[in-house]
Amino acid sequence: MNPFHEFGKALILLGGVIFLIGLLLLFLPKIPFIGRLPGDIIIKKGNFTFYFPLATCILLSILLTIIFSIFRK
């Protein structure tokens, strides 16, 4: 088999992943509850702001685990 055939498939897959990440970054600010869930940590003191989206990370982890487990089967 032609080695460029597999390389071409990998490039198409990589392009699709980059496209989906771009869409996510484009529309993420328009989703109202992402980043403002109860459990997200925000500390503001003077000119310093620390933000750690703990609950958002847990929610996204659960959703991605479910999606990947569906596609694996």
DSSP file (Angstrom, degrees, kcal/mol; ACC not computed):
  #  RESIDUE AA STRUCTURE BP1 BP2  ACC     N-H-->O    O-->H-N    N-H-->O    O-->H-N    TCO  KAPPA ALPHA  PHI   PSI    X-CA   Y-CA   Z-CA
    1    1 A M              0   0    0      0, 0.0     5,-0.0     0, 0.0     3,-0.0   0.000 360.0 360.0 360.0 148.4    0.0    0.0    0.0
    2    2 A N    >>  -     0   0    0      1,-0.1     3,-1.3     2,-0.1     4,-0.8  -0.495 360.0-144.9 -68.0 125.6    1.1    3.5   -0.7
    3    3 A P  H 3> S+     0   0    0      0, 0.0     4,-1.5     0, 0.0     3,-0.2   0.784  98.8  61.9 -65.4 -25.0    2.6    5.1    2.4
    4    4 A F  H 3> S+     0   0    0      1,-0.2     4,-2.4     2,-0.2     5,-0.1   0.722  91.5  67.8 -73.1 -19.0    1.2    8.5    1.4
    5    5 A H  H <> S+     0   0    0     -3,-1.3     4,-1.8     2,-0.2    -1,-0.2   0.939 104.2  41.5 -64.2 -47.0   -2.3    7.1    1.6
    6    6 A E  H  X S+     0   0    0     -4,-0.8     4,-2.2     2,-0.2    -2,-0.2   0.875 113.9  53.0 -67.4 -38.5   -2.0    6.7    5.4
    7    7 A F  H  X S+     0   0    0     -4,-1.5     4,-2.2     1,-0.2    -2,-0.2   0.891 107.6  51.9 -63.9 -39.5   -0.3   10.1    5.7
    8    8 A G  H  X S+     0   0    0     -4,-2.4     4,-2.2     2,-0.2    -2,-0.2   0.895 108.7  50.4 -63.7 -41.1   -3.2   11.7    3.7
    9    9 A K  H  X S+     0   0    0     -4,-1.8     4,-2.5     1,-0.2    -2,-0.2   0.913 110.1  50.6 -62.1 -42.5   -5.8   10.1    6.1
   10   10 A A  H  X S+     0   0    0     -4,-2.2     4,-2.6     1,-0.2    -2,-0.2   0.895 109.9  49.9 -64.3 -39.7   -3.9   11.5    9.1
   11   11 A L  H  X S+     0   0    0     -4,-2.2     4,-2.4     2,-0.2    -1,-0.2   0.895 110.6  49.6 -66.4 -39.0   -3.8   15.0    7.6
   12   12 A I  H  X S+     0   0    0     -4,-2.2     4,-2.1     2,-0.2    -2,-0.2   0.923 112.6  47.6 -64.7 -43.2   -7.5   14.9    6.9
   13   13 A L  H  X S+     0   0    0     -4,-2.5     4,-2.2     2,-0.2    -2,-0.2   0.922 112.1  49.5 -62.7 -44.5   -8.2   13.8   10.4
   14   14 A L  H  X S+     0   0    0     -4,-2.6     4,-2.5     1,-0.2    -2,-0.2   0.900 109.9  51.5 -61.7 -41.3   -5.9   16.4   11.9
   15   15 A G  H  X S+     0   0    0     -4,-2.4     4,-2.3     1,-0.2    -1,-0.2   0.892 109.1  50.7 -62.7 -39.7   -7.6   19.1    9.8
   16   16 A G  H  X S+     0   0    0     -4,-2.1     4,-2.3     2,-0.2    -2,-0.2   0.894 110.2  49.2 -65.0 -40.2  -11.0   18.0   11.0
   17   17 A V  H  X S+     0   0    0     -4,-2.2     4,-2.3     2,-0.2    -2,-0.2   0.924 111.7  48.4 -64.9 -44.4   -9.9   18.2   14.6
   18   18 A I  H  X S+     0   0    0     -4,-2.5     4,-2.2     1,-0.2    -2,-0.2   0.891 110.7  52.1 -62.8 -39.2   -8.4   21.6   14.1
   19   19 A F  H  X S+     0   0    0     -4,-2.3     4,-2.2     2,-0.2    -2,-0.2   0.920 110.4  47.6 -61.9 -44.8  -11.7   22.7   12.5
   20   20 A L  H  X S+     0   0    0     -4,-2.3     4,-2.3     1,-0.2    -2,-0.2   0.880 110.9  50.8 -66.4 -37.7  -13.7   21.5   15.4
   21   21 A I  H  X S+     0   0    0     -4,-2.3     4,-2.5     2,-0.2    -1,-0.2   0.898 109.4  51.9 -65.1 -39.4  -11.5   23.2   17.9
   22   22 A G  H  X S+     0   0    0     -4,-2.2     4,-1.8     2,-0.2    -2,-0.2   0.907 109.9  48.2 -62.6 -42.5  -11.8   26.4   15.9
   23   23 A L  H  X S+     0   0    0     -4,-2.2     4,-2.4     2,-0.2     5,-0.2   0.913 111.1  51.4 -63.0 -41.9  -15.6   26.1   16.0
   24   24 A L  H  X S+     0   0    0     -4,-2.3     4,-1.8     1,-0.2    -2,-0.2   0.923 111.0  46.8 -61.2 -44.6  -15.5   25.5   19.7
   25   25 A L  H  < S+     0   0    0     -4,-2.5    -1,-0.2     1,-0.2    -2,-0.2   0.816 112.5  51.8 -67.3 -29.7  -13.3   28.5   20.4
   26   26 A L  H  < S+     0   0    0     -4,-1.8    -2,-0.2    -5,-0.2    -1,-0.2   0.899 121.0  29.4 -72.6 -41.2  -15.6   30.6   18.2
   27   27 A F  H >< S+     0   0    0     -4,-2.4     3,-1.0     1,-0.2     4,-0.5   0.525  95.0  90.2-101.0  -6.5  -18.9   29.7   19.9
   28   28 A L  G >< S+     0   0    0     -4,-1.8     3,-1.3     1,-0.2     6,-0.2   0.882  84.3  54.5 -60.3 -41.1  -17.7   29.0   23.4
   29   29 A P  G 3  S+     0   0    0      0, 0.0    -1,-0.2     0, 0.0    -2,-0.1   0.740 103.1  59.1 -66.3 -18.3  -18.2   32.6   24.7
   30   30 A K  G <  S+     0   0    0     -3,-1.0    -2,-0.2    -4,-0.1    -3,-0.1   0.581  80.9  93.2 -87.0  -9.2  -21.8   32.5   23.5
   31   31 A I    <   -     0   0    0     -3,-1.3     3,-0.5    -4,-0.5    -4,-0.0  -0.771  69.3-153.6 -83.7 116.7  -22.7   29.5   25.8
   32   32 A P  S    S+     0   0    0      0, 0.0    -1,-0.1     0, 0.0    -4,-0.0   0.807  82.2  42.0 -68.9 -33.2  -24.0   31.2   28.9
   33   33 A F  S >  S+     0   0    0      2,-0.1     3,-1.7    23,-0.0     2,-0.4   0.636  82.9 106.6 -93.9 -12.6  -23.3   28.7   31.6
   34   34 A I  T 3  S+     0   0    0     -3,-0.5    -3,-0.0     1,-0.3    22,-0.0  -0.522  94.0   9.5 -70.5 123.7  -19.8   27.5   30.6
   35   35 A G  T 3  S+     0   0    0     -2,-0.4    -1,-0.3    18,-0.1    -2,-0.1   0.393 117.9  75.1  90.3  -2.4  -17.3   29.0   33.1
   36   36 A R    <   +     0   0    0     -3,-1.7    -2,-0.1    17,-0.1     3,-0.0  -0.024  62.8 131.3-129.5  31.0  -19.9   30.3   35.5
   37   37 A L  S >  S-     0   0    0      1,-0.1     3,-1.9    -4,-0.1     2,-0.3  -0.477  70.5 -93.8 -81.0 154.2  -21.0   27.1   37.2
   38   38 A P  T 3  S+     0   0    0      0, 0.0    -1,-0.1     0, 0.0     3,-0.1  -0.532 116.5  41.5 -63.0 130.5  -21.3   26.8   41.0
   39   39 A G  T 3  S+     0   0    0      1,-0.5    15,-0.4    -2,-0.3     2,-0.3   0.196  80.4 124.4 110.6 -14.1  -18.0   25.3   42.0
   40   40 A D    <   -     0   0    0     -3,-1.9     2,-0.5    14,-0.2    -1,-0.5  -0.634  59.7-131.5 -76.3 136.6  -15.8   27.4   39.7
   41   41 A I  E     +A   52   0A   0     11,-3.1    11,-3.0    -2,-0.3     2,-0.4  -0.802  29.8 172.9 -99.6 123.6  -13.2   29.3   41.8
   42   42 A I  E     -A   51   0A   0     -2,-0.5     2,-0.5     9,-0.2     9,-0.2  -0.988   4.8-178.6-130.2 122.3  -12.7   33.0   41.2
   43   43 A I  E     -A   50   0A   0      7,-3.0     7,-3.0    -2,-0.4     2,-0.5  -0.981   3.1-175.6-122.8 119.8  -10.4   35.0   43.5
   44   44 A K  E     +A   49   0A   0     -2,-0.5     2,-0.3     5,-0.2     5,-0.2  -0.968  11.7 160.9-118.3 122.7  -10.1   38.8   42.8
   45   45 A K  E >   -A   48   0A   0      3,-2.8     3,-2.3    -2,-0.5     2,-0.2  -0.891  63.8 -57.4-141.9 108.7   -7.7   40.9   44.9
   46   46 A G  T 3  S-     0   0    0     -2,-0.3    -1,-0.0     1,-0.3     0, 0.0  -0.394 121.9 -11.8  61.7-122.8   -6.6   44.3   43.5
   47   47 A N  T 3  S+     0   0    0     -2,-0.2     2,-0.4    -3,-0.1    -1,-0.3   0.398 120.9  90.9 -88.7   2.7   -5.0   43.9   40.1
   48   48 A F  E <   +A   45   0A   0     -3,-2.3    -3,-2.8     2,-0.0     2,-0.4  -0.855  49.3 179.9-106.8 132.3   -4.8   40.1   40.5
   49   49 A T  E     -A   44   0A   0     -2,-0.4     2,-0.5    -5,-0.2    -5,-0.2  -0.992   6.5-168.2-130.5 125.1   -7.6   37.6   39.3
   50   50 A F  E     -A   43   0A   0     -7,-3.0    -7,-3.0    -2,-0.4     2,-0.4  -0.958   9.1-178.3-112.2 126.5   -7.3   33.9   39.7
   51   51 A Y  E     +A   42   0A   0     -2,-0.5    -9,-0.2    -9,-0.2    -2,-0.0  -0.985  10.2 171.2-129.4 122.8   -9.9   31.8   37.9
   52   52 A F  E     -A   41   0A   0    -11,-3.0   -11,-3.1    -2,-0.4     2,-2.0  -0.935  22.2-152.1-131.3 109.7  -10.1   28.0   38.0
   53   53 A P     >  +     0   0    0      0, 0.0     4,-2.3     0, 0.0   -13,-0.2  -0.471  31.8 159.1 -81.8  72.2  -13.2   26.4   36.4
   54   54 A L  H  > S+     0   0    0     -2,-2.0     4,-2.1   -15,-0.4   -14,-0.2   0.941  72.7  42.4 -62.7 -52.1  -13.3   23.3   38.6
   55   55 A A  H  > S+     0   0    0     -3,-0.2     4,-2.4     1,-0.2    -1,-0.2   0.870 114.3  52.4 -65.7 -36.4  -17.0   22.4   38.0
   56   56 A T  H  > S+     0   0    0      2,-0.2     4,-2.6     1,-0.2    -1,-0.2   0.903 109.0  50.2 -65.6 -40.8  -16.7   23.2   34.3
   57   57 A C  H  X S+     0   0    0     -4,-2.3     4,-2.2     2,-0.2    -2,-0.2   0.909 111.4  48.1 -63.7 -42.3  -13.7   20.9   34.0
   58   58 A I  H  X S+     0   0    0     -4,-2.1     4,-2.2     2,-0.2    -2,-0.2   0.920 112.5  48.9 -64.9 -43.2  -15.5   18.1   35.8
   59   59 A L  H  X S+     0   0    0     -4,-2.4     4,-2.4     1,-0.2    -2,-0.2   0.923 112.8  46.8 -62.8 -45.4  -18.6   18.5   33.6
   60   60 A L  H  X S+     0   0    0     -4,-2.6     4,-2.6     1,-0.2     5,-0.2   0.869 110.4  53.8 -65.2 -36.1  -16.6   18.5   30.4
   61   61 A S  H  X S+     0   0    0     -4,-2.2     4,-2.1    -5,-0.2    -1,-0.2   0.917 110.0  46.7 -63.9 -43.5  -14.7   15.5   31.5
   62   62 A I  H  X S+     0   0    0     -4,-2.2     4,-2.1     2,-0.2    -2,-0.2   0.929 113.7  48.3 -64.1 -45.2  -17.9   13.5   32.1
   63   63 A L  H  X S+     0   0    0     -4,-2.4     4,-2.4     1,-0.2    -2,-0.2   0.917 113.0  47.0 -62.8 -44.2  -19.3   14.6   28.8
   64   64 A L  H  X S+     0   0    0     -4,-2.6     4,-2.7     1,-0.2     5,-0.2   0.863 110.0  53.8 -67.1 -35.1  -16.2   13.7   26.9
   65   65 A T  H  X S+     0   0    0     -4,-2.1     4,-2.0    -5,-0.2    -1,-0.2   0.916 110.8  46.3 -63.3 -42.9  -15.9   10.3   28.6
   66   66 A I  H  X S+     0   0    0     -4,-2.1     4,-1.7     2,-0.2    -2,-0.2   0.924 114.0  47.9 -64.9 -44.8  -19.5    9.5   27.6
   67   67 A I  H  X S+     0   0    0     -4,-2.4     4,-2.0     1,-0.2    -2,-0.2   0.932 113.7  46.2 -63.5 -46.2  -18.9   10.6   24.0
   68   68 A F  H  X S+     0   0    0     -4,-2.7     4,-1.5     1,-0.2    -1,-0.2   0.855 110.5  53.0 -67.1 -34.4  -15.7    8.7   23.6
   69   69 A S  H  X S+     0   0    0     -4,-2.0     4,-0.8    -5,-0.2    -1,-0.2   0.841 109.0  50.5 -69.9 -30.8  -17.2    5.5   25.2
   70   70 A I  H  < S+     0   0    0     -4,-1.7     3,-0.4     1,-0.2    -2,-0.2   0.922 113.6  44.0 -69.3 -44.3  -20.0    5.7   22.7
   71   71 A F  H  < S+     0   0    0     -4,-2.0    -2,-0.2     1,-0.2    -1,-0.2   0.719 105.0  63.7 -75.5 -20.4  -17.7    6.0   19.7
   72   72 A R  H  <        0   0    0     -4,-1.5    -1,-0.2     1,-0.2    -2,-0.2   0.821 360.0 360.0 -72.3 -29.8  -15.3    3.3   20.9
   73   73 A K     <        0   0    0     -4,-0.8    -1,-0.2    -3,-0.4    -2,-0.2   0.464 360.0 360.0 -81.8 360.0  -18.0    0.6   20.7
